[in-house]
Amino acid sequence: MSAVDFLYGTLSGRILQNAFLALKIPALLGLYLRSPLSAWYVKPFVKKNNIDLSDFAGVKFRTFNDFFTRKKDISFDKTPGTLISTADGLLSAYKIEENSTFRVKGFDYSISDLLPGYQDTKAFTGGTCLVFRLRPIDYHRYIFVDSGRLEKNHFVKGSLHSVQPSALERYRVYTKNRRSWVILHTDHFGDAAQIEVGAFSVGGIINHLQDASFEKGQEKGYFDLHGSTIVLLLQKDRATLLPEYQDAFTREVPVRIGAAIAK
């Protein structure tokens, strides 16, 4: 049994998990991983997960967080009218029903769960929900899927839980976790909502802009530490997944940051 299965799949595990959160263990772990004491962990982590660091030859990471938030040049599909992947990871897609709920790992989630305080949630009825699950091995910076303008960032403090599948099957992680949401007025896909969801031990969701214009492929922000999730809500008839990504409606499909995934 994995640690996540234990924490979310057993009574004793859930008790221990709540104790971890109450004692602020994730915050303490985050402090350690941002300190020089954590630098030793980079090499075994890279080896265990077979991470390609060829773009960082000769770079010495001072802390594990330096490694985890590393920045590289990103190439992206510049074709007008294509929607690109905001991040590396595994993509799932869902239709947003008339009652503004959709299924994520066996649970129904309303848009208001993800956009607390937003008054026009019905604008997404009939649209598409794209969920990008970033694993610990993935690049943890994310980019804008199109050009346009964004409004104010809204930060929801929440708790920090795992976003691994075994946790999602048992717990409404997306409504409990720390998250940030914003409305994007895109040039080619109408109004969209993007939500960044923090995971267990994640200390921060860093977004660079608010109330500003942005360009397609421009870096939107990054996560501090551990695997995380990004949710993108699109309005009805604004975008269609490309044929090679249609399977995302039935299973998780690997995606690369900057790749065209819809039109």
C-alpha positions in Angstrom: 0.0 0.0 0.0 1.4 3.4 -1.0 1.5 6.3 1.4 -1.3 8.1 -0.4 -3.5 5.0 -0.4 -2.9 4.7 3.4 -3.7 8.4 4.1 -6.8 8.5 2.0 -8.0 4.9 2.0 -8.0 4.0 5.7 -9.5 5.5 8.8 -6.2 5.7 10.6 -4.6 7.3 7.6 -7.3 10.0 7.4 -6.8 10.7 11.1 -3.1 11.0 10.6 -3.6 13.2 7.5 -5.8 15.6 9.5 -3.1 15.7 12.2 -0.5 16.5 9.6 -2.5 19.5 8.4 -3.4 20.7 11.9 0.3 20.6 12.9 1.3 22.4 9.7 3.6 19.6 8.7 3.2 20.5 5.0 4.4 24.1 5.7 7.4 22.8 7.7 8.3 20.4 4.9 8.0 23.3 2.4 10.5 25.3 4.5 13.0 22.4 4.5 12.7 21.9 0.7 13.4 25.6 0.2 16.6 25.5 2.4 20.1 24.5 1.3 19.8 21.4 3.4 17.5 19.9 0.7 20.0 20.2 -2.1 21.2 16.6 -1.7 17.7 15.4 -2.6 17.9 16.7 -6.2 20.2 14.0 -7.6 18.3 10.9 -6.3 14.9 12.5 -7.3 16.2 13.1 -10.9 17.5 9.5 -11.1 14.4 7.9 -9.6 12.1 9.7 -12.0 14.4 9.7 -15.1 14.2 13.4 -15.6 16.0 14.9 -18.5 18.1 17.8 -17.3 20.1 18.3 -20.6 18.9 21.9 -20.8 20.5 22.5 -17.4 24.0 21.1 -17.9 26.4 22.6 -15.4 23.6 24.3 -13.3 23.9 23.7 -9.6 20.7 23.9 -7.7 21.0 25.5 -4.3 17.8 23.9 -2.9 15.3 21.3 -4.0 12.9 24.1 -4.7 15.4 25.8 -7.1 15.4 22.5 -9.0 11.6 22.1 -8.9 10.9 25.6 -10.1 13.6 25.6 -12.7 12.9 27.7 -15.8 13.6 26.8 -19.4 12.8 28.2 -22.9 9.5 27.0 -24.1 8.5 26.5 -27.8 4.8 26.6 -28.6 2.4 26.3 -31.5 2.0 29.8 -32.9 -0.8 28.9 -35.4 -3.7 31.4 -35.0 -6.8 29.8 -33.7 -5.1 26.9 -31.9 -5.4 26.5 -28.1 -2.1 25.2 -26.6 -1.5 23.2 -23.5 -0.8 25.4 -20.5 1.5 22.8 -19.0 3.2 19.4 -19.1 1.2 16.6 -17.5 -1.8 14.4 -18.0 -5.0 15.8 -19.6 -8.6 14.9 -18.8 -11.6 16.5 -20.5 -15.2 16.8 -19.4 -18.4 18.3 -20.7 -20.0 20.9 -18.4 -23.6 19.9 -17.9 -26.6 22.2 -17.8 -26.5 22.2 -14.0 -22.9 23.4 -14.1 -21.4 20.2 -12.6 -19.0 17.7 -14.1 -17.3 14.5 -13.1 -13.7 14.5 -11.9 -12.4 11.2 -10.6 -15.8 9.9 -9.5 -17.1 13.1 -7.9 -19.4 15.8 -9.1 -17.9 19.3 -8.9 -19.8 22.5 -9.5 -18.1 25.5 -11.2 -18.9 27.5 -8.0 -16.6 25.1 -6.1 -13.8 26.2 -8.3 -14.8 29.8 -8.8 -16.1 30.9 -5.4 -17.6 34.4 -5.6 -17.9 34.4 -9.4 -21.4 35.5 -10.5 -21.6 34.2 -14.0 -20.9 30.5 -13.7 -23.8 29.6 -16.1 -21.7 31.1 -18.9 -19.7 27.9 -18.9 -22.8 25.6 -19.3 -22.4 23.3 -22.3 -18.7 24.1 -22.5 -15.6 22.0 -21.8 -13.6 21.5 -18.6 -9.9 20.6 -19.2 -7.9 19.2 -16.3 -4.1 19.1 -16.4 -2.6 17.0 -13.7 1.0 17.8 -13.2 3.1 15.0 -11.7 6.2 15.6 -9.6 8.3 14.7 -12.6 6.7 17.3 -14.8 7.9 20.9 -15.5 6.0 23.1 -13.0 5.7 26.3 -14.9 2.6 27.1 -17.0 1.8 29.4 -19.9 -1.1 31.2 -21.4 -3.2 29.1 -23.9 -4.0 32.1 -26.1 -3.5 35.9 -26.2 -5.9 38.3 -24.5 -6.4 40.1 -21.2 -7.0 38.8 -17.7 -8.8 40.1 -14.7 -7.9 40.0 -11.0 -6.4 36.9 -9.5 -8.5 35.3 -6.7 -6.6 33.3 -4.1 -8.5 30.7 -2.0 -6.4 29.6 1.0 -7.9 26.1 1.5 -6.0 23.0 2.7 -3.2 21.1 1.0 -4.0 17.6 -0.1 -2.5 15.2 -2.6 -3.8 15.3 -6.2 -2.8 11.7 -7.0 -5.6 9.5 -8.4 -6.0 7.4 -5.2 -6.7 10.6 -3.2 -9.1 12.0 -5.8 -11.1 8.8 -5.7 -11.9 9.3 -2.0 -11.8 13.1 -1.4 -13.1 16.3 -3.0 -9.5 17.6 -3.3 -10.4 20.3 -5.8 -12.7 22.0 -3.4 -10.4 21.6 -0.4 -7.0 22.6 -1.7 -5.4 25.9 -2.0 -6.1 27.4 -5.3 -6.1 30.6 -7.5 -8.6 31.4 -10.2 -8.9 34.1 -12.8 -11.1 35.0 -15.8 -9.2 35.2 -19.1 -10.7 37.2 -22.0 -9.0 35.4 -24.8 -8.7 36.7 -28.4 -9.8 33.4 -30.1 -11.7 31.4 -27.5 -13.9 33.9 -25.7 -14.0 34.1 -21.9 -12.2 31.2 -20.1 -11.5 30.5 -16.4 -8.2 29.1 -15.3 -7.8 27.6 -11.8 -4.4 26.5 -10.4 -4.8 24.0 -7.5 -2.0 23.4 -5.0 -1.2 19.9 -3.7 0.2 18.3 -0.5 3.3 20.3 0.6 2.9 22.9 -2.1 3.8 26.3 -0.5 2.8 28.6 -3.2 1.0 29.3 -6.5 2.9 32.2 -8.1 1.1 34.1 -10.9 2.9 37.0 -12.6 0.1 39.1 -13.9 -3.3 40.5 -13.1 -5.5 43.2 -14.7 -3.1 43.0 -17.7 -2.8 41.9 -21.3 -0.9 38.7 -22.1 0.5 36.9 -25.2 0.0 33.3 -26.2 2.8 31.1 -24.8 3.9 33.8 -22.3 4.6 32.3 -18.8 1.5 32.7 -16.6 3.1 31.4 -13.4 4.5 28.4 -11.6 4.0 26.1 -8.6 6.3 25.7 -5.6 7.0 22.1 -4.8 5.2 18.8 -5.6 2.6 17.7 -8.2 -0.3 20.1 -8.8 -3.3 20.5 -11.1 -4.7 23.2 -13.5 -8.3 23.4 -14.5 -9.4 25.3 -17.6 -13.1 26.1 -18.2 -14.1 26.9 -21.8 -17.5 28.2 -22.9 -19.8 26.3 -25.3 -18.6 25.9 -29.0 -15.4 27.9 -28.3 -12.9 25.0 -28.8 -12.8 21.4 -30.0 -10.0 19.1 -28.9 -7.9 17.9 -31.8 -8.4 14.2 -32.8 -5.3 13.0 -31.0 -6.6 14.3 -27.7 -10.2 13.2 -28.0 -9.4 10.2 -25.8 -9.0 12.7 -22.9 -12.8 12.4 -22.4 -12.4 8.8 -21.3 -8.8 8.6 -19.9 -5.8 10.7 -19.0 -3.7 11.6 -22.1 -0.1 12.9 -21.9 0.4 16.5 -23.1 3.4 18.8 -23.5 3.5 22.4 -22.6 2.9 24.6 -25.7 1.5 21.8 -27.9 -1.7 22.6 -29.9 -4.5 20.6 -28.3 -7.7 22.3 -29.6 -8.9 24.6 -32.3 
